[in-house]
Amino acid sequence: MQKSFNEGNDCDICKHKFMTGQDGTVEDCRRREWGLSCKFEERDIRMCPVCNSEVDREDMDFTRDCHGITFRLVCRQCWERLMSKGYDGEYYTEADEQIEDDY
């Protein structure tokens, strides 16, 4: 049975849990390490739309399109790759934003 630091809550979904040890196999709690009492806070897990991996929201960032407008929320690894040319997506102008044919 898993050892819980936070009064019986599931440590696996708590944002204060981290893995430590030489090979990263030992569970610990940041709040316990800092001498604080338990405060269970559920992790906000999202799916990266590019690589489809589960990522903590705090480990994600928004890319920007060619005009600096927020485009999509991706993990940091995908962000580095997508923003390598300075923007995410294709370059576009006002001509590409025509809403209706007769507009």
N, C-alpha and C positions, 0 to 999 in steps of 0.2 A: 504494500500500500504506500502511496506517495505521502511524503511528509509535507504538511501544510504549515506555513508560517503565519497564515492570516485567518486564524480562528475557524478553520474548516472550509473556507472558500477554495475554489479550484485555482491553485497557483499557476496552472498552465495558461490561463487567460488573464492573469493579472499583469499589468504593465510594469510592475516593480520586480518581477522575477527576471533573473538573468543566469546565464550559465558561466561557470568559472572552472578553475582547475587547469592543469597543463593541457589536457586534451578536450576541454570544454564539456565535460560530462557531469559536473557537480552543480546542482541547483542551489541558488541562494537568493535572498531577497534584499534589494537595495535599502529599503526602509529599515530592516533589521540590522543590516550592516552599518547604517548611520546612527543606530541606537534609537530609532523612532518606533512608535507603536504601529501596528498593522493598519493599513488603509487600503482596502481592496478597491482597485480601479481596473475595470475591464479594458482590455486592449481593443483598439479600433482597427480591425483587420480589413483590408481592401484587396481587391484583385487588380493587378497591373494590367491594363488593356493591351499592352504590347507583348509581354512575355507570359501572361496568364499565371504569374506566381502570386501567392498570398504574401502581403507586405503590411507592416504596421503603417498606419496613416502618417505618423511622424517621420517615417523613412521615405516619404513620397514628396514630389514637388511638381508644380505645374510647368508645363512647357509653354512657350509663347509662339505665336504665329509670326509671319514676316512683318507685321505691323506692331508687334509687341503686345497683342491681345492674348489673354489667357486662353490656352487651347485645350490641353488635357492633363489629367493627373496621372503620373507614372512613377515607377520606382526609380531610385537614384542611378542604378546601372543603365536603365533604358534612357533616362534623362540625359546622361552624358553622351550616349550614342546619337540620340535624336537631335540634340542641340549643338552637335559638332559643327554644323554649317551656320549656326547663329540663330536659326529658327526651326520650328517643327512644321511639317507639312510642305505644301507647294507654295511658291510665290504667286500672289494674286493681286489684281487691281480692281477698281470699281466696275470695270466691264464684266468681271466674273461674278459680280454680286447682283446681277439682274434678277429680280424676283419674278416678274411676269413678262410674257412676250410683248405685250402692248404697253408696258410701263415706261 
